[in-house]
Amino acid sequence: MRFEAFSSSELAAYLRGIPAVHARLGDDSELQVVEVGDGNLNYVYYVSSARDPQRSVVVKQAPPFLRLVGEGWPLPRERMEREVAALRRFGALCPQHVPRVYHADSEKFLIVMQRLDSHRVLRQGLIDGIVYPHLADHVSTFLARTLFHGSDLYLAPDAKKAAVGGDINTELCRITEDLVFTFPFEDDPSNVYSPALPAAAVERLRTHEPLRRAVGEMKWAFMNHAETLVHGDLHTGSIMANERETYVIDPEFAFYGPMGFDTGAFIANLLLACYARDWHDRVAGRDPAVYQRWLLEQVAQVWHGFAEKFAGLWRMHERETGRAYIGGPADTRAAEAFREDFMRRLLADTLGFAGCKMIRRIVGMAKVAEITGIKDEVVRARVEMRCLRLAEALLVQRRELASIGAVAALAAQVLAEPVEA
């Protein structure tokens, strides 16, 4: 079946024929349809009643190809079905932070979901310097509940293995394998970077042995460590927030992979936002140090909140079952020692994946608006150089950085160092 994106009138007519959606939009004969997608992967529409704009939904149509490139980069038809399944799974575990799904249609490649009309994409809010008082608490809750309940720590072994087999996301994983772990570290035509970025910085990504070795280890972990159902693309563009609520969206890359990939992706995006403040705040006449401190506090609070909640769920589950994951009774010194070692390894994975994600956003195909929006190319190159320095340190030193406090201190140190673009 050939894919065709809906026109506004076609989409309105289609939605009127879906009872669950019609009930939300009301009997108004006129619907307002506005396309709001960023153009990278999907078509996204806001649909509302002309009579009562508060009655609205969001519609996501996922073509069987990468929209940014076109039909020359095909994607599996079932990717929308995987996103729907992930939304429903995550929504059952964390309903306060996942939008509701009203309707899904595999033949039309679309999902109709709750519209978060009083929320903004988090990335844009961070660019604008908004302080979200509950962000770290909400994101850490989402991470703890979703990552724990999809793992062997909670699921019975047969249920976990069945889940792994049912959530193989081959084509979208291949995009990550290529764009995050492979192409940025070689002379690939998909790489795009600032003309002011020193050639030596790009060459270092291709030749520096400790960095290349670390990236290889993270790529292996991504491809082989089926620890839990991860979101798979948890950046600040995949979160909608206001000062009271936070929602995680767009889990189309969801698959059974390493826990640290989700935690690392989110922390990487906070760090990118932090380093970009030097330009955004100075242009606005503000001291960038104030918001940078807040962003580094979020890095620490997200990890601390996640680690505390994740370990709490784990302990509670072992007490309820009366048996530790490693065998024997719950609440033994051996069980707690194993848990501490597990969390240390998870922090190291988080830092390694964060480093890979930061590098990808500097030299790879898809960028982040907080950095591409820097109009002064020399300033942008300085920001990018700092991002690359920190990313390399996170990768190469990930096992030596024993606490998130040490990570925040390192990020602040690199931020203060002079850089020649």
DASUL-V37630 format. One record per residue. N is the residue number from 1. RES is the residue in three letters. SS is DSSP state (hx for helix, st for strand, lp for the rest). NEAR is the number of other C-alpha atoms within 10 Angstrom. Layout:
# DASUL-V37630
N_RES_SS_NEAR / N_RES_SS_NEAR
This chain:
# DASUL-V37630
1_MET_lp_6 / 2_ARG_lp_6 / 3_PHE_lp_14 / 4_GLU_lp_10 / 5_ALA_lp_14 / 6_PHE_lp_14 / 7_SER_lp_11 / 8_SER_hx_16 / 9_SER_hx_12 / 10_GLU_hx_10 / 11_LEU_hx_16 / 12_ALA_hx_18 / 13_ALA_hx_14 / 14_TYR_hx_13 / 15_LEU_hx_18 / 16_ARG_hx_19 / 17_GLY_lp_10 / 18_ILE_lp_12 / 19_PRO_hx_12 / 20_ALA_hx_13 / 21_VAL_hx_18 / 22_HIS_hx_14 / 23_ALA_hx_11 / 24_ARG_hx_16 / 25_LEU_hx_25 / 26_GLY_lp_17 / 27_ASP_lp_12 / 28_ASP_lp_13 / 29_SER_lp_12 / 30_GLU_lp_16 / 31_LEU_st_24 / 32_GLN_st_16 / 33_VAL_st_21 / 34_VAL_st_13 / 35_GLU_st_15 / 36_VAL_lp_14 / 37_GLY_lp_14 / 38_ASP_lp_11 / 39_GLY_lp_12 / 40_ASN_lp_12 / 41_LEU_lp_18 / 42_ASN_lp_21 / 43_TYR_st_19 / 44_VAL_st_20 / 45_TYR_st_22 / 46_TYR_st_19 / 47_VAL_st_24 / 48_SER_st_24 / 49_SER_st_20 / 50_ALA_lp_16 / 51_ARG_lp_15 / 52_ASP_lp_12 / 53_PRO_lp_13 / 54_GLN_lp_13 / 55_ARG_lp_15 / 56_SER_st_24 / 57_VAL_st_22 / 58_VAL_st_22 / 59_VAL_st_25 / 60_LYS_st_21 / 61_GLN_st_24 / 62_ALA_lp_27 / 63_PRO_lp_25 / 64_PRO_lp_21 / 65_PHE_st_18 / 66_LEU_st_19 / 67_ARG_lp_19 / 68_LEU_lp_13 / 69_VAL_lp_12 / 70_GLY_st_13 / 71_GLU_st_12 / 72_GLY_st_9 / 73_TRP_st_12 / 74_PRO_st_14 / 75_LEU_lp_19 / 76_PRO_lp_13 / 77_ARG_lp_17 / 78_GLU_lp_14 / 79_ARG_hx_23 / 80_MET_hx_26 / 81_GLU_hx_18 / 82_ARG_hx_20 / 83_GLU_hx_21 / 84_VAL_hx_23 / 85_ALA_hx_17 / 86_ALA_hx_23 / 87_LEU_hx_26 / 88_ARG_hx_17 / 89_ARG_hx_16 / 90_PHE_hx_26 / 91_GLY_hx_19 / 92_ALA_hx_13 / 93_LEU_hx_16 / 94_CYS_lp_21 / 95_PRO_hx_15 / 96_GLN_hx_16 / 97_HIS_hx_21 / 98_VAL_st_23 / 99_PRO_lp_22 / 100_ARG_lp_16 / 101_VAL_st_18 / 102_TYR_st_17 / 103_HIS_st_16 / 104_ALA_st_18 / 105_ASP_st_13 / 106_SER_lp_15 / 107_GLU_lp_10 / 108_LYS_lp_17 / 109_PHE_lp_21 / 110_LEU_st_21 / 111_ILE_st_21 / 112_VAL_st_24 / 113_MET_st_20 / 114_GLN_st_15 / 115_ARG_lp_20 / 116_LEU_lp_19 / 117_ASP_lp_13 / 118_SER_lp_10 / 119_HIS_lp_17 / 120_ARG_st_16 / 121_VAL_st_19 / 122_LEU_hx_23 / 123_ARG_hx_22 / 124_GLN_hx_15 / 125_GLY_hx_17 / 126_LEU_hx_19 / 127_ILE_hx_18 / 128_ASP_lp_14 / 129_GLY_lp_19 / 130_ILE_lp_13 / 131_VAL_lp_14 / 132_TYR_lp_18 / 133_PRO_lp_13 / 134_HIS_lp_15 / 135_LEU_hx_21 / 136_ALA_hx_21 / 137_ASP_hx_18 / 138_HIS_hx_22 / 139_VAL_hx_22 / 140_SER_hx_22 / 141_THR_hx_22 / 142_PHE_hx_24 / 143_LEU_hx_26 / 144_ALA_hx_24 / 145_ARG_hx_17 / 146_THR_hx_23 / 147_LEU_hx_27 / 148_PHE_hx_21 / 149_HIS_hx_19 / 150_GLY_lp_23 / 151_SER_lp_25 / 152_ASP_lp_17 / 153_LEU_lp_20 / 154_TYR_lp_17 / 155_LEU_lp_15 / 156_ALA_lp_10 / 157_PRO_hx_12 / 158_ASP_hx_10 / 159_ALA_hx_13 / 160_LYS_hx_22 / 161_LYS_hx_14 / 162_ALA_hx_10 / 163_ALA_hx_18 / 164_VAL_hx_19 / 165_GLY_hx_11 / 166_GLY_hx_12 / 167_ASP_lp_16 / 168_ILE_lp_16 / 169_ASN_lp_18 / 170_THR_hx_13 / 171_GLU_hx_14 / 172_LEU_hx_19 / 173_CYS_hx_18 / 174_ARG_hx_12 / 175_ILE_hx_16 / 176_THR_hx_20 / 177_GLU_hx_16 / 178_ASP_hx_16 / 179_LEU_hx_23 / 180_VAL_hx_25 / 181_PHE_hx_24 / 182_THR_lp_20 / 183_PHE_hx_20 / 184_PRO_hx_25 / 185_PHE_hx_26 / 186_GLU_lp_14 / 187_ASP_lp_13 / 188_ASP_lp_13 / 189_PRO_lp_10 / 190_SER_lp_13 / 191_ASN_lp_18 / 192_VAL_lp_15 / 193_TYR_lp_16 / 194_SER_lp_14 / 195_PRO_lp_11 / 196_ALA_lp_15 / 197_LEU_lp_22 / 198_PRO_lp_15 / 199_ALA_hx_10 / 200_ALA_hx_9 / 201_ALA_hx_14 / 202_VAL_hx_20 / 203_GLU_hx_13 / 204_ARG_hx_14 / 205_LEU_hx_20 / 206_ARG_hx_16 / 207_THR_hx_12 / 208_HIS_lp_12 / 209_GLU_hx_11 / 210_PRO_hx_13 / 211_LEU_hx_23 / 212_ARG_hx_20 / 213_ARG_hx_13 / 214_ALA_hx_21 / 215_VAL_hx_24 / 216_GLY_hx_14 / 217_GLU_hx_15 / 218_MET_hx_23 / 219_LYS_hx_21 / 220_TRP_hx_13 / 221_ALA_hx_18 / 222_PHE_hx_23 / 223_MET_hx_15 / 224_ASN_hx_12 / 225_HIS_lp_13 / 226_ALA_lp_20 / 227_GLU_lp_22 / 228_THR_st_24 / 229_LEU_st_26 / 230_VAL_st_27 / 231_HIS_lp_29 / 232_GLY_lp_23 / 233_ASP_lp_19 / 234_LEU_lp_25 / 235_HIS_lp_23 / 236_THR_hx_23 / 237_GLY_hx_19 / 238_SER_hx_17 / 239_ILE_st_21 / 240_MET_st_24 / 241_ALA_st_23 / 242_ASN_lp_20 / 243_GLU_lp_13 / 244_ARG_lp_11 / 245_GLU_lp_17 / 246_THR_st_27 / 247_TYR_st_24 / 248_VAL_st_27 / 249_ILE_lp_21 / 250_ASP_lp_21 / 251_PRO_lp_22 / 252_GLU_lp_21 / 253_PHE_lp_22 / 254_ALA_lp_25 / 255_PHE_st_27 / 256_TYR_st_27 / 257_GLY_st_26 / 258_PRO_lp_26 / 259_MET_hx_28 / 260_GLY_hx_24 / 261_PHE_hx_26 / 262_ASP_hx_23 / 263_THR_hx_30 / 264_GLY_hx_27 / 265_ALA_hx_24 / 266_PHE_hx_26 / 267_ILE_hx_28 / 268_ALA_hx_29 / 269_ASN_hx_22 / 270_LEU_hx_22 / 271_LEU_hx_23 / 272_LEU_hx_24 / 273_ALA_hx_25 / 274_CYS_hx_26 / 275_TYR_hx_26 / 276_ALA_hx_26 / 277_ARG_hx_27 / 278_ASP_hx_22 / 279_TRP_hx_21 / 280_HIS_hx_22 / 281_ASP_hx_19 / 282_ARG_hx_11 / 283_VAL_hx_12 / 284_ALA_lp_10 / 285_GLY_lp_9 / 286_ARG_lp_14 / 287_ASP_lp_14 / 288_PRO_hx_20 / 289_ALA_hx_15 / 290_VAL_hx_12 / 291_TYR_hx_20 / 292_GLN_hx_23 / 293_ARG_hx_14 / 294_TRP_hx_14 / 295_LEU_hx_24 / 296_LEU_hx_23 / 297_GLU_hx_15 / 298_GLN_hx_22 / 299_VAL_hx_22 / 300_ALA_hx_19 / 301_GLN_hx_19 / 302_VAL_hx_24 / 303_TRP_hx_25 / 304_HIS_hx_18 / 305_GLY_hx_18 / 306_PHE_hx_24 / 307_ALA_hx_20 / 308_GLU_hx_16 / 309_LYS_hx_20 / 310_PHE_hx_22 / 311_ALA_hx_18 / 312_GLY_hx_13 / 313_LEU_hx_18 / 314_TRP_hx_20 / 315_ARG_hx_20 / 316_MET_hx_14 / 317_HIS_hx_17 / 318_GLU_hx_19 / 319_ARG_hx_14 / 320_GLU_hx_10 / 321_THR_hx_12 / 322_GLY_lp_14 / 323_ARG_lp_17 / 324_ALA_lp_21 / 325_TYR_lp_19 / 326_ILE_lp_12 / 327_GLY_lp_10 / 328_GLY_lp_12 / 329_PRO_lp_15 / 330_ALA_lp_21 / 331_ASP_lp_15 / 332_THR_lp_12 / 333_ARG_hx_9 / 334_ALA_hx_15 / 335_ALA_hx_19 / 336_GLU_hx_15 / 337_ALA_hx_10 / 338_PHE_hx_15 / 339_ARG_hx_17 / 340_GLU_hx_13 / 341_ASP_hx_11 / 342_PHE_hx_12 / 343_MET_hx_15 / 344_ARG_hx_17 / 345_ARG_hx_15 / 346_LEU_hx_20 / 347_LEU_hx_24 / 348_ALA_hx_23 / 349_ASP_hx_26 / 350_THR_hx_27 / 351_LEU_hx_30 / 352_GLY_hx_30 / 353_PHE_hx_33 / 354_ALA_hx_30 / 355_GLY_hx_32 / 356_CYS_hx_30 / 357_LYS_hx_26 / 358_MET_hx_28 / 359_ILE_hx_24 / 360_ARG_hx_24 / 361_ARG_hx_27 / 362_ILE_hx_27 / 363_VAL_hx_24 / 364_GLY_lp_23 / 365_MET_lp_17 / 366_ALA_lp_16 / 367_LYS_lp_15 / 368_VAL_lp_17 / 369_ALA_hx_15 / 370_GLU_hx_22 / 371_ILE_hx_23 / 372_THR_hx_16 / 373_GLY_lp_13 / 374_ILE_lp_19 / 375_LYS_lp_11 / 376_ASP_lp_11 / 377_GLU_hx_15 / 378_VAL_hx_16 / 379_VAL_hx_20 / 380_ARG_hx_24 / 381_ALA_hx_23 / 382_ARG_hx_21 / 383_VAL_hx_25 / 384_GLU_hx_29 / 385_MET_hx_22 / 386_ARG_hx_21 / 387_CYS_hx_26 / 388_LEU_hx_24 / 389_ARG_hx_16 / 390_LEU_hx_25 / 391_ALA_hx_27 / 392_GLU_hx_25 / 393_ALA_hx_20 / 394_LEU_hx_28 / 395_LEU_hx_26 / 396_VAL_hx_20 / 397_GLN_lp_18 / 398_ARG_lp_23 / 399_ARG_lp_17 / 400_GLU_lp_10 / 401_LEU_lp_18 / 402_ALA_lp_14 / 403_SER_lp_16 / 404_ILE_hx_19 / 405_GLY_hx_17 / 406_ALA_hx_13 / 407_VAL_hx_21 / 408_ALA_hx_18 / 409_ALA_hx_12 / 410_LEU_hx_16 / 411_ALA_hx_22 / 412_ALA_hx_18 / 413_GLN_hx_11 / 414_VAL_hx_17 / 415_LEU_hx_20 / 416_ALA_hx_10 / 417_GLU_lp_8 / 418_PRO_lp_9 / 419_VAL_lp_14 / 420_GLU_lp_10 / 421_ALA_lp_17
